[in-house]
Amino acid sequence: MTKPTILVLGATGKVGAKTAQILAQSGDVKVVAGVRSPQKAIGLQTSGIEVRHLDLDFQATLAPALTGIDRALLLTGYTVDMLKQSKAFLDTAKHMGVEHIVHIGASGAPTNEVAHWGWHQLIEKYIEALGFSFAHLRPEAFMENILSFGWLNRSVLTNYIANARWSWVSCDDVAVIAAETLLHPQQHQGQIYPLGYDAATIPEIAALLTEIIGRSFQVDNRSPEEFLETILKAGGDPAYIQCVYQQLKLNIANAIPQADTTFNNFELITGRKPTTWRSLIQQQHSSFAY
Ligand SMILES: NC(=O)c1ccc[n+]([C@@H]2O[C@H](COP(=O)([O-])OP(=O)(O)OC[C@H]3O[C@@H](n4cnc5c(N)ncnc54)[C@H](OP(=O)(O)O)[C@@H]3O)[C@@H](O)[C@H]2O)c1
């Protein structure tokens, strides 16, 4: 029997790279990484992953990359272009005979005020409308944001959300669920999985870092306006970053219901405990102790 072939988008990023690795290690499927920067994907090839050029902004790259693909992980970056990119990808995937789509979305907290969360839900509906088998993943805040977005500067943790408490998930746990829902489509068909397994404020994370790393971590309180200015200066997409700015303001006003809700599905799906802030800091001690 031929192994199913799975295309992973975002395989040079945090969630996609880990998902591709887990899939390849399973030995049960053929893994294809669809990447726009093949030079970043050399490590993937050494793990037995086929690398194909796929740029979501260039329609001509989609059909060749989707040839022979049975299932796909749809993951986009932090821009409003995610809408047109996802539509182009899904239309082409349907045309090329892809059967199952796992989508990395965002929080499903009950608000209509955070536009990019709504954009992800529109994409979910489009996946359903095209008749794919699907699983929709809705991660809450990534724990790795504090490392990858520069919020942690040695012993100073930037805080844009005052005393608001977020629900958090590690990128590796998102990848574990993505891989599981790609490996076993029938078991997860039609499911919407919210992914958030530990709730904490930024000052609570700083206190945990102080305890585990063994030196004092300070909190640097900044306003959502400073967030907006900093990220725009760094080249962030204005439309997307406005959405996050709006989210931060609502979080501070405690106007997003269930922002700190955690879920029990990780253990039910994988039989393992999810990553907590404590376990992440312990596992990645050297990343925090520099
Ligand atoms: N951060 C959070 O707290 C959070 C929470 C919930 C959901 N999410 C969602 O998670 C997703 C981001 O995941 P991540 O943090 O793992 O991403 P990431 O590390 O920023 O990586 C983004 C990936 O997408 C690829 N990409 C970007 N534009 C592309 C294009 N035009 N064509 C092909 N590939 C393209 C990038 O390729 P290059 O390496 O070539 O740039 C990279 O591999 C977003 O959809 C976001 O909404 C994030």
The ligand as an ORCA input file, in Angstrom:
! r2SCAN-3c Opt
* xyz 0 1
  N       1.909     33.675     17.905
  C       0.792     33.319     18.486
  O       0.588     33.539     19.689
  C      -0.297     32.622     17.690
  C      -1.434     32.233     18.382
  C      -2.450     31.588     17.675
  C      -2.302     31.346     16.322
  N      -1.179     31.745     15.673
  C      -1.075     31.483     14.233
  O       0.086     30.721     13.956
  C       0.491     31.009     12.620
  C       1.987     31.264     12.608
  O       2.660     30.104     13.057
  P       4.211     30.151     13.437
  O       4.402     31.095     14.579
  O       4.714     28.764     13.529
  O       4.809     30.867     12.164
  P       6.276     31.441     11.940
  O       7.265     30.772     12.841
  O       6.195     32.926     11.914
  O       6.517     30.919     10.472
  C       5.671     31.308      9.403
  C       5.879     30.299      8.309
  O       5.033     30.636      7.198
  C       5.843     30.725      6.038
  N       5.302     31.688      5.091
  C       5.034     32.994      5.293
  N       4.599     33.557      4.169
  C       4.612     32.583      3.214
  C       4.309     32.548      1.838
  N       3.917     33.654      1.173
  N       4.411     31.374      1.174
  C       4.828     30.259      1.807
  N       5.140     30.232      3.116
  C       5.043     31.387      3.797
  C       7.204     31.191      6.558
  O       8.196     30.972      5.580
  P       9.618     31.778      5.628
  O      10.480     31.007      6.589
  O      10.092     31.714      4.223
  O       9.312     33.171      6.105
  C       7.324     30.322      7.797
  O       7.699     29.001      7.472
  C      -0.317     32.228     12.147
  O      -1.350     31.797     11.292
  C      -0.915     32.759     13.430
  O      -2.163     33.399     13.243
  C      -0.160     32.365     16.334
*
